[in-house]
């Protein structure tokens, strides 16, 4: 099968993306499944042979894919948001990296029995952490903001540093130049960083200038950005080996930190491209590994792993965070979280091939050892990080809250009812009157447009996982769903149904540009406002053995009760109600808009004290938020 290059590539891409989706469903690190899949379709089933497939081009293909992945990682690093954690990130690079290199190399020599040149190469390669692994891990674990910022920035910025150190060690190893002294090494590092930073800034300036002055049509924007970045990557590599990794990282950071052009489309394109490259490269690299080489690793490998994970990483982090604002619990979590990823795999594979070509012993051992470290660190970090963050108290609450775009009276009543269930809510609206009224009832509310820079950059969405667009304007609602779709995902952005729909081809807003319909097609903004004016109130109804879902429906069948949310008291998760999904059951609390004159008031649980709340016209009216 490996003789058909096109078919082999299709298999790699298809299996890679399928594996990513399965990992997402199972909530486990994708790299674990990717590496396992690569072993399965490579040496086990012999479906793919990377050496036959790519030949001598394999190192170049891997290097190019790593460049794309690092550029995509750099696009997520806005230097304006780094803040007080910049000192910690800097120390992790200039203190933590050398400490880690020395510790890993020493362990490799004295525990694994490797010669010093090979031990130093192992140490340089394993200095890096994996941004492609750390990112999804942080999304799953949800650590506090400071911890998340430090790990994200370290994951991206340490990769070019580690790759540069590895190149210098390898060049010194094959040329027997270690005797030249530490100053030569420092000069090489400075030259690599200087070339990489300057070419990266050049790429960023070229892209921003060309796009902001409209020299490049929109349809060519993504190809232009990609070719510009890769051209400067190749230029940097030609001037200094592996300086291109610094180039693409700096280029991404430069574009992320500027404010002259919008990067939404560019970021999405390169995110998709990076995901494909990551999936394919991990499978290819794993398919290269020989199972016999893994089983041939000595028992001392376990001791090496223990020292690397339990001693070297925590010590390097503790030394790098001296006098920082991080608590000891945050430092402990950062010290535990250091999964290795694509750069470690790619660099080890590259040097393994070159060592074999140059007949230097240890190439196969290098690849196998790094492979085992990647698997071990990913499994341990992915398997225990959430538990450890919970125990240390550095884990944020689940993102189960709601962002209301718009703050009409009935939405404020619903938000107040959710707040009584300890559900996080935020309301944003350009209207001072509505926001003031929301704040008077104790709600968290901000005067802002959903499309404003404040909402995009400064609004703290911690704990928020769903957006509800409830303004009277269907166009504004649709724009809000498009804005927040990339933050919360398409499944978690809702908007009210429009008041009227014309011919399918003449609708004011196309269906695919809208979010999911909130509360059903019947309940438009005007109909909800009328319903509330007719005496509807926000109610919380507990379902029990004595009063279940069927009883609730029977009591409210003629009252036009709108079931809005279902709160699970066991998990604390609140979801938007959908008629076509599972019905609420015992232990759930239903949040609904129900007319006061219905029979639902026959089963009250709690009656909240009435409070005067100003309406849109500033008049004081009394509303209740009762419980069933």
C-alpha positions in Angstrom: 0.0 0.0 0.0 2.9 2.4 0.7 3.8 2.2 -3.0 0.8 4.4 -3.8 1.9 7.8 -2.5 -1.4 9.5 -3.0 -3.3 6.8 -1.2 -0.8 6.7 1.7 -1.1 10.5 2.2 -4.9 10.3 2.1 -4.8 7.5 4.7 -2.5 9.6 7.0 -4.7 12.7 6.8 -8.0 10.8 7.2 -6.7 8.7 10.2 -5.1 11.8 11.8 -8.3 13.9 11.7 -10.5 11.0 12.8 -8.2 10.3 15.7 -8.4 14.0 16.7 -12.2 13.8 16.7 -12.2 10.6 18.8 -9.8 12.1 21.3 -12.1 15.1 21.6 -15.1 12.9 22.3 -13.1 10.8 24.8 -11.6 13.9 26.5 -8.1 12.5 26.3 -4.9 14.1 24.9 -5.0 13.6 21.1 -1.2 13.0 20.9 -1.6 9.7 22.8 -4.0 8.3 20.2 -2.0 9.8 17.3 1.2 8.1 18.5 -0.6 4.8 19.1 -2.2 5.0 15.7 1.1 5.7 14.0 2.6 2.6 15.6 -0.3 0.6 14.5 -0.5 1.5 10.9 3.3 1.8 10.6 5.5 -1.0 12.0 2.6 -3.2 13.2 0.3 -3.4 10.2 2.9 -2.1 7.7 0.3 0.2 5.9 2.7 3.2 5.9 6.4 3.3 5.6 7.5 7.0 6.0 11.0 6.3 4.7 9.7 4.8 1.4 6.9 7.4 1.2 9.1 10.6 1.7 12.6 9.3 1.2 15.3 11.9 1.8 12.6 14.6 1.9 11.2 13.4 5.3 13.3 15.7 7.5 12.4 18.7 5.3 8.7 17.8 5.4 8.8 17.4 9.2 10.6 20.7 9.6 8.2 22.5 7.4 5.2 21.1 9.3 6.8 22.2 12.6 7.2 25.7 11.2 3.5 25.9 10.4 2.5 24.6 13.8 4.8 27.1 15.7 3.5 30.0 13.6 -0.1 29.0 14.5 0.9 28.8 18.1 2.5 32.3 17.9 -0.8 33.7 16.5 -2.3 33.0 20.0 0.3 35.0 21.9 -0.7 38.6 22.2 2.1 40.3 24.1 -0.3 42.9 25.4 -2.0 40.3 27.5 1.2 38.8 29.0 1.2 41.3 31.9 2.9 40.4 35.2 3.7 36.9 34.1 6.3 38.1 31.6 9.0 37.8 34.2 8.2 34.2 34.9 8.1 33.3 31.2 11.5 35.1 30.7 13.0 33.2 33.6 11.7 29.9 32.3 13.6 30.6 29.1 16.9 31.9 30.5 17.1 30.1 33.8 14.7 27.1 33.6 15.9 25.9 30.2 19.7 25.7 31.1 18.8 24.1 34.4 16.6 21.5 32.7 19.2 20.8 30.0 21.9 20.2 32.7 19.6 18.0 34.8 18.3 15.9 31.9 21.8 15.4 30.5 23.2 14.4 33.8 20.4 11.9 34.3 20.9 10.5 30.8 24.6 10.0 31.5 24.5 8.6 35.0 21.2 6.7 34.9 21.0 5.6 31.2 24.8 5.3 30.7 24.9 7.5 27.6 28.1 9.3 26.6 28.1 13.0 27.4 27.6 14.3 23.8 24.5 12.1 23.4 23.3 13.0 26.9 23.6 16.7 26.1 21.7 16.2 22.9 18.9 14.4 24.8 18.8 17.2 27.3 18.6 19.9 24.7 15.7 18.1 22.8 13.7 17.4 26.0 14.0 21.0 27.3 11.0 21.9 25.1 7.4 21.4 26.1 4.7 20.9 23.6 2.3 23.8 22.8 0.2 21.5 20.6 -0.2 19.3 23.7 -0.3 21.9 26.3 -3.1 24.0 24.6 -5.7 21.2 24.5 -4.6 20.1 28.0 -5.2 23.6 29.4 -8.6 23.7 27.7 -9.6 20.5 29.4 -8.1 21.3 32.8 -9.1 25.0 33.0 -6.3 26.2 35.4 -6.3 29.8 36.8 -5.5 32.6 34.4 -1.9 33.1 35.7 -1.0 29.4 35.4 -2.6 29.2 31.9 -0.8 32.3 30.7 2.6 31.0 31.9 2.2 27.5 30.4 0.8 28.8 27.0 3.7 31.2 26.6 6.3 28.8 27.7 5.0 26.1 25.4 5.4 28.2 22.3 8.5 30.2 23.1 10.6 27.3 24.6 10.3 25.3 21.3 12.7 27.4 19.2 15.0 27.8 22.2 15.2 24.0 22.7 15.6 23.3 18.9 18.4 25.8 18.7 20.2 24.3 21.6 19.8 20.9 20.1 21.3 22.0 16.8 24.3 23.6 18.5 24.9 20.4 20.5 24.5 18.2 17.5 26.9 20.4 15.4 29.4 20.3 18.2 29.0 16.6 18.6 29.7 15.7 15.0 32.6 18.3 14.7 34.0 17.5 18.1 33.9 21.2 18.9 32.9 21.1 22.6 36.4 22.2 23.5 35.8 25.6 21.9 34.2 26.8 25.1 30.9 28.2 26.4 31.3 31.6 24.8 31.2 30.2 21.3 27.9 28.5 22.3 26.5 31.7 23.7 27.6 33.5 20.5 25.8 30.9 18.3 22.6 31.2 20.4 22.7 35.0 20.2 23.2 34.8 16.4 20.3 32.3 16.0 18.0 34.4 18.2 19.0 37.7 16.5 18.4 36.3 13.0 15.2 34.7 14.0 13.8 37.7 15.7 14.7 40.1 12.9 13.3 37.9 10.1 10.2 37.2 12.2 9.6 41.0 12.7 10.2 41.5 9.0 7.5 38.9 8.1 5.1 40.6 10.5 5.7 44.1 9.1 5.4 42.9 5.5 2.0 41.2 6.2 0.6 44.1 8.2 1.7 46.7 5.7 0.4 44.8 2.7 -3.0 43.9 4.2 -3.6 47.3 5.9 -2.9 49.2 2.6 -5.1 46.7 0.6 -2.2 45.7 -1.7 -3.4 42.1 -1.4 -7.0 41.2 -2.3 -8.9 39.4 0.5 -9.0 36.1 -1.4 -5.2 36.0 -1.5 -4.7 37.0 2.2 -4.2 33.6 3.6 -1.9 32.3 0.9 0.0 35.6 1.1 0.5 35.3 4.9 1.6 31.7 4.6 4.1 32.2 1.8 5.5 35.3 3.4 6.1 33.6 6.8 7.5 30.4 5.2 9.8 32.5 2.9 11.3 34.3 5.9 11.5 30.9 7.7 13.6 29.5 4.8 15.7 32.7 4.7 16.5 32.4 8.4 17.4 28.8 8.1 19.8 29.5 5.2 21.5 32.1 7.4 21.6 30.1 10.6 20.4 26.4 11.1 17.0 26.3 12.9 16.8 30.0 13.2 13.6 29.7 11.2 11.7 28.3 14.3 12.4 31.6 16.1 11.3 33.4 12.9 7.8 31.8 12.7 7.2 32.1 16.4 8.1 35.8 16.4 6.1 36.4 13.2 3.0 34.9 14.8 3.4 36.9 18.0 3.9 40.1 16.0 0.7 39.6 14.1 -1.2 38.7 17.2 0.0 41.9 19.0 -0.9 44.4 16.3 -4.2 46.2 15.9 -4.2 47.5 12.3 -5.7 44.5 10.6 -8.2 41.8 11.6 -6.7 38.3 11.8 -9.9 36.3 12.4 -9.8 34.6 8.9 -6.0 34.2 8.9 -6.0 32.7 12.4 -8.8 30.2 11.6 -7.1 29.2 8.4 -3.7 28.6 10.0 -5.4 26.9 13.0 -7.0 24.4 10.6 -3.7 24.0 8.7 -1.8 23.5 11.9 -4.2 20.8 13.1 -3.8 18.9 9.9 0.0 19.2 10.0 0.1 18.1 13.6 -2.1 15.1 13.0 -0.1 13.9 10.0 3.4 14.5 11.5 2.7 12.7 14.7 1.4 9.7 12.8 4.4 9.7 10.4 7.0 10.1 13.2 5.3 7.3 15.2 5.2 5.1 12.1 9.0 5.4 11.9 9.6 4.0 15.4 10.5 0.3 15.5 8.8 -1.6 18.4 12.0 -3.6 19.0 13.8 -0.4 19.6 11.3 0.5 22.3 11.5 -2.9 24.0 15.3 -2.7 23.8 15.4 0.4 26.1 16.9 -0.6 29.5 15.0 -0.7 32.8 17.0 2.3 33.8 14.7 4.3 31.5 12.1 4.3 34.3 14.6 5.9 36.7 15.4 8.5 34.0 11.7 9.3 33.5 11.2 9.7 37.3 14.1 12.1 37.6 13.0 14.1 34.6 9.4 14.4 35.7 9.7 14.6 39.5 13.0 16.4 40.0 14.3 18.3 37.0 11.1 20.0 35.9 10.0 21.0 39.4 13.4 22.3 40.3 13.7 24.4 37.1 10.3 25.9 37.7 11.0 26.7 41.3 14.2 28.5 40.4 12.5 30.4 37.6 9.6 31.6 39.9 11.6 32.9 42.8 10.0 36.2 44.0 7.2 35.9 41.6 3.5 36.5 42.5 2.7 32.8 41.8 1.6 30.8 44.9 3.4 27.6 45.8 0.4 25.7 44.6 0.5 27.3 41.2 4.3 26.7 41.0 3.7 23.0 41.9 1.1 22.6 39.1 3.4 24.3 36.5 6.2 22.1 37.7 4.1 19.0 37.0 2.8 20.1 33.6 5.4 19.7 31.0 4.2 17.4 28.2 6.6 17.0 25.3 5.2 17.3 21.8 5.8 17.8 18.1 9.1 19.7 18.3 10.8 17.1 20.5 9.5 14.3 18.2 10.5 16.2 15.0 14.0 17.2 16.1 14.8 13.8 17.5 13.7 12.1 14.3 15.8 14.6 12.3 18.9 14.0 14.3 18.3 10.2 14.4 18.3 10.1 10.6 21.4 12.3 10.4 23.3 10.2 13.0 22.5 7.0 11.1 23.7 8.6 7.8 26.9 9.8 9.5 27.3 6.3 11.2 27.2 7.9 14.7 26.0 5.3 17.2 22.9 6.1 19.2 20.5 7.5 16.6 17.9 4.8 17.1 18.2 5.0 20.9 17.7 8.8 20.7 14.4 8.5 18.8 13.1 5.7 21.1 14.0 7.5 24.3 12.4 10.7 23.2 9.3 8.8 22.0 8.9 7.2 25.5 9.4 10.5 27.2 6.7 12.1 25.0 4.2 9.3 25.8 5.0 9.2 29.5 4.8 13.0 30.0 1.6 13.3 27.9 -0.1 10.4 29.7 0.8 11.6 33.2 0.0 15.3 32.5 -3.2 14.5 30.7 -4.3 11.8 33.2 -3.4 13.6 36.5 -3.4 17.3 35.6 -7.2 17.8 36.2 -7.1 15.9 39.5 -4.0 17.8 40.7 -5.4 21.2 39.7 -8.6 20.3 41.7 -6.6 19.3 44.7 -4.4 22.4 44.6 -7.3 24.7 44.1 -5.9 26.1 40.8 -8.7 25.0 38.6 -11.4 27.4 37.4 -15.0 26.6 37.7 -16.6 24.8 34.7 -17.6 27.1 31.9 -21.4 26.6 32.4 -22.4 30.2 32.7 -24.3 32.4 30.2 -23.4 35.7 28.4 -26.5 37.7 27.6 -26.1 40.0 24.7 -28.9 42.4 25.4 -30.6 43.1 28.8 -34.4 43.5 28.4 -36.5 43.1 31.5 -37.5 39.5 30.9 -33.8 38.5 30.3 -32.8 40.2 33.5 -35.4 38.2 35.4 -34.1 35.0 33.8 -30.5 36.0 34.7 -31.6 36.7 38.3 -33.3 33.3 38.5 -30.1 31.6 37.2 -28.0 33.6 39.7 -30.1 32.1 42.5 -28.9 28.7 41.2 -25.3 29.9 41.5 -25.0 30.0 37.7 -22.6 32.6 36.4 -24.1 35.2 34.2 -22.9 38.4 32.4 -25.1 40.9 30.6 -23.8 43.4 28.0 -25.9 46.1 26.4 -25.2 49.6 25.0 -28.2 50.9 27.0 -27.2 52.5 30.3 -30.8 52.2 31.6 -30.9 48.4 31.1 -27.5 47.8 32.5 -28.2 50.0 35.5 -31.4 48.1 36.2 -29.4 44.8 35.9 -26.8 46.0 38.3 -29.5 47.1 40.8 -30.7 43.5 41.0 -27.1 42.3 41.7 -26.3 41.1 38.2 -22.9 41.4 36.6 -23.5 43.7 33.7 -21.4 46.0 31.4 -22.3 48.8 29.1 -20.8 47.6 25.8 -21.7 46.4 22.3 -21.1 42.8 21.6 -18.7 43.9 18.8 -16.8 46.4 20.8 -13.0 46.1 21.5 -13.9 45.9 25.2 -16.1 42.9 24.7 -13.5 41.3 22.4 -10.4 41.9 24.5 -11.2 42.9 28.1 -14.5 41.2 29.1 -13.6 38.5 31.6 -15.5 35.4 30.4 -14.2 33.0 33.0 -17.0 30.5 33.8 -19.0 31.5 30.8 -19.7 28.8 28.2 -22.8 29.9 26.2 -23.9 33.1 24.5 -27.5 34.2 24.2 -28.3 37.1 21.8 -31.5 38.6 23.1 -31.6 42.1 21.5 -34.6 43.3 19.5 -32.5 43.5 16.3 -32.1 40.3 14.4 -29.1 41.6 12.5 -27.3 42.4 15.8 -28.1 39.0 17.2 -26.7 37.3 14.1 -23.5 39.4 14.3 -23.1 38.5 17.9 -23.4 34.8 17.2 -20.8 35.1 14.4 -18.5 37.0 16.8 -18.8 34.5 19.7 -19.0 31.3 17.6 -15.2 31.1 17.5 -15.0 31.5 21.3 -17.8 29.2 22.5 -18.4 27.0 19.5 -21.4 26.8 17.2 -23.3 24.5 19.6 -23.2 27.1 22.3 -24.3 30.4 20.6 -28.0 31.2 20.5 -30.2 34.0 19.3 -33.9 34.7 19.3 -36.0 33.8 16.4 -36.6 36.7 14.0 -40.1 38.3 14.0 -40.8 37.3 10.4 -39.3 35.3 7.6 -39.7 36.2 4.0 -39.0 34.0 1.0 -36.0 31.7 1.7 -33.8 33.6 -0.8 -35.0 37.0 0.6 -34.5 36.5 4.3 -32.9 39.5 6.1 -30.3 37.1 7.6 -29.4 33.7 6.1 -30.0 30.7 8.4 -26.3 29.6 8.3 -25.3 33.1 9.6 -27.6 32.7 12.6 -27.0 30.9 15.9 -29.2 28.2 17.3 -32.7 29.4 17.9 -33.4 30.2 21.5 -36.6 29.0 23.1 -38.0 27.9 19.7 -39.2 29.6 16.5 -42.4 30.9 18.1 -40.8 33.1 20.8 -39.5 36.2 19.1 -38.3 39.3 21.0 -41.7 41.0 20.6 -43.6 37.9 21.6 -41.5 37.4 24.7 -42.0 41.1 25.7 -45.7 40.7 25.3 -45.7 37.5 27.2 -43.9 39.2 30.1 -46.3 42.2 29.9 -49.2 39.8 30.2 -48.0 38.7 33.7 -45.3 36.1 33.0 -42.6 35.7 35.6 -39.3 33.8 35.8 -40.0 30.6 37.8 -37.8 27.9 39.2 -39.5 24.6 39.5 -37.9 21.5 41.1 -38.8 18.1 39.7 -39.4 15.4 42.3 -41.1 12.0 42.6 -44.3 13.8 43.5 -44.0 16.4 40.7 -42.2 15.2 37.6 -41.8 16.5 34.1 -45.2 15.1 32.9 -46.9 16.9 35.8 -45.2 20.1 34.9 -46.4 19.8 31.3 -49.9 19.0 32.4 -50.2 22.0 34.8 -48.7 24.4 32.2 -50.3 23.0 29.0 -52.6 26.0 28.6 -50.4 28.7 30.1 -47.9 29.3 27.4 -45.1 28.5 29.8 -41.7 28.8 28.2 -39.2 26.3 29.5 -35.9 28.2 29.2 -33.2 26.3 31.1 -32.7 23.0 32.9 -30.4 22.9 35.9 -29.0 19.6 37.1 -28.5 19.8 40.8 -26.2 16.8 40.8 -23.6 18.2 38.4 -24.4 21.9 38.7 -24.6 22.2 34.9 -27.3 24.3 33.4 -28.3 23.9 29.7 -30.6 25.6 27.3 -33.8 23.6 27.0 -34.6 21.9 23.7 -37.8 20.0 23.0 -36.0 17.5 20.8 -33.4 16.6 23.5 -33.8 14.5 26.7 -36.6 15.7 28.9 -35.8 17.0 32.5 -36.0 14.4 35.2 -36.0 14.1 39.0 -33.4 16.3 40.6 -33.5 18.9 37.8 -34.7 22.5 38.3 -36.7 24.0 35.4 -36.3 27.8 34.8 -39.3 29.0 32.9 -41.3 32.1 32.0 -44.8 31.4 33.3 -47.9 33.5 33.6 -48.7 34.3 37.2 -52.4 33.3 36.9 -51.6 29.6 36.1 -51.8 26.7 38.4 -48.1 26.5 38.8 -48.3 28.8 41.8 -50.0 26.0 43.7 -46.7 24.3 44.3 -44.4 27.1 45.6 -41.0 26.3 47.2 -39.5 29.7 47.8 -41.0 33.2 47.2 -38.3 35.8 46.7 -38.9 39.2 48.3 -40.2 41.7 45.8 -37.8 44.4 44.7 -38.5 47.6 42.7 -36.7 47.3 39.4 -36.6 50.2 36.9 -38.0 49.3 33.4 -36.8 50.7 30.1 -38.6 54.0 30.7 -37.1 54.5 34.2 -40.4 53.7 36.0 -40.4 51.6 39.2 -42.3 48.4 38.8 -42.4 45.4 41.1 -41.5 41.9 39.8 -41.0 38.7 41.6 -38.8 35.7 40.9 -40.7 32.9 42.6 -39.9 29.3 43.0 -41.9 26.2 42.6 
